[in-house]
Amino acid sequence: MGTSTHTLDQKRSVLQRILSSLQSVMVAYSGGVDSGFLAWAAYQELGDSMLAVLADSPSLARSQQRDAIAFAEEHRIPLQVIATGELSNPHYARNDGARCFHCKDELFTVMAQYREQSSYKTIAYGVNVDDQSDYRPGRRAAAEHGVAAPLLEAGLAKSEIRQLARSAGLRIWDKPASPCLSSRIEYGRPVTPEALLAVEQGEEALRAMGFQQFRVRHHGDIVRIEIARDELSLALTSQMAAELTTVFKALGFKYVTLDLEGLRSGSMNEILPIHTLQSREPA
């Protein structure tokens, strides 16, 4: 978080000008810090000429959905919850390296259909500068649908978005990243409602145990639990090992493992072919 206040103020002003120029906008909203801050900022500039759109999908944890709705209500951000059907798309369900493309393609298609019945002119989403350095096939879907990227256009990185959210008094400023539940399932293993439910229930159990940052990685009979390094020592006890084993075997896993490298974003991408990872999608 080393950005100077002057530079950050300039970027905030640029973002305000971008949002004002849109006149009316639908924001793809998940309740995370990026989309949450974007929805809030759009509402500050456009008022009721903006709408946050939350996808009601099996890959969105119910706890995340409740929190996203609560945040919108706290700030009176106009919100519409819409159902998406990516799970019925065999290209999505087969869970290859393009899964995120099919997810975002479904979301933006449904949002475009909703826009046709309303007065909103633009669809926007919360991609930021840092997202350009990771494998994000969803960016191709955004480009194909002509979706605006105000945070990226304003040159805002993740840490800067957190700073702006904090200065605005938004409680989500330090909210941990929480990608969709499907991202927890190893590539090549079909995404099913049963697998998503096992992941969701496993993560709810970890939260109830007191862990703050973690991922439940689904590898079929094997569950690979990633816990943030500064919390990892809490899991490395015989008592906790027994508790984790009991919880995850009850969810259908035959083998329960703890990843000693700890939590790391995008660890599932480590097994993708190098040519896939080298294909950078447009913003």
Helices and strands as residue ranges (DSSP letters): H 5-22, E 25-29, H 33-46, G 47-49, E 50-56, H 62-74, E 79-83, G 86-88, H 90-93, H 99-116, E 122-124, G 129-133, H 138-144, H 150-153, H 158-167, G 171-174, G 181-184, H 193-208, E 214-219, E 222-227, G 229-231, H 232-235, H 238-250, E 255-258, G 267-271, H 274-277
